């Protein structure tokens, strides 16, 4: 069925369900930035969110939703391997029971899944069901076609979200919003005080971890970078990341001479956002921290591999993106990642395309210098920057 873009935003919508499952925090952040006028456009509707374990922290403090139902159907990085169909069936029944029935509008973000579309069909058979096609497109009343984000292009990742929210009846504007709250900021302040960094005016947040080896940088270069930042700027160095990043960060710190603090695995996502907000500069790989830094309006340098990170256009100061991966290698990496996207990660650290070997130490140091001096603000290609800028206004 063709999408009716002129559908009145409030007509016949008393119950709405948004489905954000089977995705990581970065995907969820990009969705959240498109939903800021949702409550204004549907002031009287009951709005429910179905969120997965990794996307839930992005939305847990949101004032948009009346209720959030947590899904455990999809657990990334192979953690659900070996779980029986009996367990999965029980999860499915639990979710349907907690959601209830009679939804007037259901929107399933990202690539969705057959199971998620089935849930939408069960709880909202008489309502509008919008999403991207999977094996059974007739479970949707409004099929948006193929999910282009599978091609892992930065523009497609945002365009797919915007297309869906416009079909719902929103303006499709991109506005970064805060993830952290007062409690998160106080928790971070306590952690910094405990590490004698409570009064720091030169906090440098380093976030080396990624789901993908082709988006990580060599530990030896991170170590040399950290030492140079300490020597040049008197930086107070704080490493952040998921608990799975701890071996990589430990290897980096073992090669350093400068003092540093590791908060890897010790912060929630909202607390990480509060920490980044206090930073003088954030240096990260292409991960969810890039979206967090834009929301926090912190000078950022991001190291990227096969894909260009999604720059949200209104982020000021604009980030500097360093991507030295040759086009032929990008194509190879993207082809490999397309087969693993829904699995959530790759663990082949012996791959010859891992560790962003084409990015040199001087590339990053020059970018940091420009951010701190207010010089060149972005290395996104001019054409892409212009297109993204038009999308956010």
N, C-alpha and C positions, 0 to 999 in steps of 0.2 A: 504494500500500500504506500502511496506517495505521502511524504511528510507535509502536513498542513502548517506552514510557517506562520500563518495568520491566526492560528487557534488562540482565542482570548485566554489570557493567563489565568483568570479566576473562574472561568465558566465551568461549572459542574465538577470542580475539584475540591472535595472536602477531605479526602485522604490521599496522601502522596507517599510513594516509596522510592527512595534512591538506593541503588545497589552499587557499592564500592567494595568489591571483594576480589580475591585472586590477583592482588597487585601489591607493590611495595610502597614505602612511605613517599618516595619521590613522585610516583604516579598519583598518589592520593593528594599530595600537596598541589599539584597542577590542577586537579579537579576542584579542590577547595577554593582556589583563586578565581574560579569561574562562577561561584555560587553566592557571591556576596549580596546580590539583590533578590535572592530567592524568597526570603521572608517578606520583603516589601511587596513582591508581586503576588504572593499567596498569603496574605495576612491572617486569614481565618482557617486555613487548611491545617489539618494534623499532618505533620511531615515526619516520616520515620526513615531512618538510615539503617541499612544492612551493611556492616563493615567487617572486613577480615581483621585478623590479629595484627597485621603490620600497618594497616590503614587506620585502625581505630585511634591511635594516639594523635593523629592529625586532627580528628574531629571531636575528641572527647570533651573539650571545653567550648565547643561552638554553641552559640545561642540560636542557631538556625533551626535545630531539630528538636522536636518534642520528645523523641525517644530514639535510642540507638540499640540495635540488636547485634550482638557479637556473633560472627560466624567462625567456625573452626573447620569448615569444609576444605579450605586450602591452606596448607602450611608449607612455606617455601623451604628451599634447600634440602628437599628430600626427607623432611622430618615426618611426613605422613606415610612413608614407605612401610608396607607391611600391615597397615590398618585394614581391617576386614570390611567387607560390604555391609555387614551387620552394624558396625560402628558408624559408617558413613550414612546408612539409612536412618539410624537413630538421630544423628546430627541434623539430617534433612527434616525429619519430623519435628524435632525440637525447634528449629528455625521457623517452620511454618506455624507452629502453635504460638510462638512468641510474637510473630508478625501479626497474626490475625488475618481476617479476610475483608473483602469489599473495598479495595483500593481503586481510586478513580484514575490514577496516573502512576505508572512505574517506569523509571528510567534506569537502565543498566549501563554503567560506564565501562570504559576500556574494552577489551576484547570479549568480556563476558564469558559465558560458558553455557553448554546445553542445560546443565543442572540449574544454573542461576535463572536462565530463561524459563525453565519449567516451574521454578518457585514463583516467578512473576505471573505465569499463566494460572497457577493454582490460587494465589491470593488475590488476583485481580482480573479474573476472566472477562468481566464486563467493562473493564476500563481500558485506557490507552496504555500500550506496552511498547516502549521505545528502546531500541538498542541496535547493536551491530550484529550482522548475520552470523549464525553458526550453522550447525548441521540441520537444525529444524527451524527454519526462519518463520514458519507459520505460528510459532509460539509468540511472535511479535505482531502487533497490529501496525507498527510503523518501523519498517526495516531500513536502516541507514546504509545498507550495503556492507562492503568489506571494511574491516578496521585497518586503516592505513598505517597506524602506528606500529603495526607488525614489521614495517620496513625500516623502523628505527630511525626515521628522519625527525629532526627536531621540530620542523614545521608541522609534520603530520601529527606528532604527539599532542600538540596544542590544538590544531585544527579539529581533530576528532572530538575533543572535549567541547569546543565551541559549537560545533555542529549539533551536538546532542543537546546542550543547554538551550540553544535557539529553538530546537524542535519542541522542547518543554514549554517555551514561551518566555524565556529570559532574553536579556539584551545581548548576552554573549560577550560581556566585558571582562577583561582580566585585571584583577586588583589584588595584589599580594596582601595577605592579612596576617595578624599575629597568631602564632600557635601557642605561645607561652602565656601564663597568667601570673598573678601576684605570688602565689605559693611557689611557682617554679623559679621566679626571680630571687625569692628569699632563699630557697634551697641552694641555688648557685652561689649566692653571696656567702653563705655559710661555708660551702666547699672551698671557695677562693680564700676566705679568711683562714681556714684550717691549713691551707698551703702557703700562707703568707703572701697572697696575691690580692687581698681584698682591696687595696688602694692602688692597684696597678693602673697606670695610664698607657701602658705599652703591651697590652695583651695580644699575642699572636696565636690564633687558633689554627692548628694543623690537623687536617682530617684526611689521612692517607688511604682509607679503606674503601673497597668497592666489591660488589658481587662478582665482578668480572676481572680476571687477570689483565686483560687488554685495556682496562681503565685504571690500573694501578701503576705507580712509578717505582723505580728501583729504590730499595731501602738505602743503599749507599748514597744515592743522590739526595734523598730526604735528609739523611744525617748531615751531609755537607751543607745543605740549605739551612737547616736549623742552626748550625754553628755560625754561618755567615749572618743570619738574622740577629743572633745574639751579639755578634761582634759589631755589626753596623748600626743597629738600632737599640741595643740594650733590651731586646725583646724578652718578655716573659712568655715562655713557650708552653702551650697547653695542647696536648694531643687528645683527640676525641675519636670516637668510633663505636661500632658494635662490638660485642664481646668476641665475635669471630675474628675481628681485626687485631686482637691482642698479640698473636705471634709476629705479625708484620711490624707492629709498632714497637714491640720489644726488640726486634732486630734493628730497627732504626735507632732507638735510644742507646743500644749497646755500641753503636758506631759514633756517637756524639761525644763531644767534650763539654758542651754547654749544658747547664742545668735545665731540667724540664719537669713538667708534671703530666702524668697520664690519667685521664678520666675515661679511658676506653672501657665501655661496658658499665660505667658508673652513673650515667645520666639517662633519664627518659628523653623521648623526643622533644617534649615541651621544655625540659630543662636544658637540652642542647641548644634549642632556639634562644633561650634566655642567656646562655653563655656566649653564643655567637653575637648577640646584640651588644655585648660589652666589649667586643674585640676591636682593636685598632685595625686589624686586617685579618681576613680569613683566607687560607690557602687550602684548597681541597681538590679532589678528583671529581669527575662527573658523577655525582651521587645526590641523594636528597639534601645534603648540606648546601648544595648550590642553590636550591629553591629557598631554603631557610635563610641563607645569607641575603638573598634579594628581598625577602620579606622584612628582614632586620635592617635593610639599607646600610650594610657594612661593606667597605671596600673589599673586593674579592678577586682572587686569581684562581682560575679553575683549569686543571690539567685534563685534557680530553684525548680520547683515542679515536675509535671508529666513527663516533657520532659527535655532532656539535651539541653542547648543552642547550637547553631551552632557556633563552633569555626573555624575560617577561616584559621588556620594553620600558616600563615605568620605573624600574629599579634605578635608584640614584644613590651613590655613584654607580655608573654602569660597570659591570664586571669586565675583566680582561680574560679572554679565552685563549689558551695556548693549545693548539692542535697541530702537531707536526707529522701525523701519520699520513704517508703517501696515499693517494687515491686508490691505487691498486690494492694496497693492504686493507684499506677501509672496506672495500667491497668484499674481500675475503672474510674479514672479521664479522661484518654485518650478516653475511650468508650463514656463518656459524651461529651467531647469536639468535637469528630468527628461529632456529630449531630448538633453542633452549630458553626462549623468553618466558614461557609459562612455567618452566621448571624453576626459574628464578635466579640461576647463577651458573657459572662454569668453575670447575676446580682444577683445570689443566694448567698448572703453574709452570710446567715445562714447555709450554707452547712457545715457539720462536717469536710469536707476535705479542707476547705478554710484556708488561712493565714499561710501556711508553718510552722505549729506548731512544726515540728521536728527539725527545725533549731534553735539552741540556740545562745544567745548573744556571748558566747565565741567562737563559730565556726567562726563568722564573724570577731571578733576582732583578732583572730589568723591569719586569712587569710589576713587582712589588714596589720598586722605586717610583714608577710612574703613578701607581695608585696613591702612594703616600704624598707625592708632590702635586697631585691633582692634574697630571699630564694626560697623556693619551688614555682614553677611558674605555675603549673596547676594541677587540680584534675580530668581532663577528663580521663577516663579509657585509659590505654596504647594502647590497640588495636584500639580504636576509634581514638585516637590522631594520631597513625601511618597511619590509613586509610585516615584521613583528610589531613595529611601532604603530602601523595602521590598525592592527588587530586589537590593540589595547586601548583605543580611544573610541 
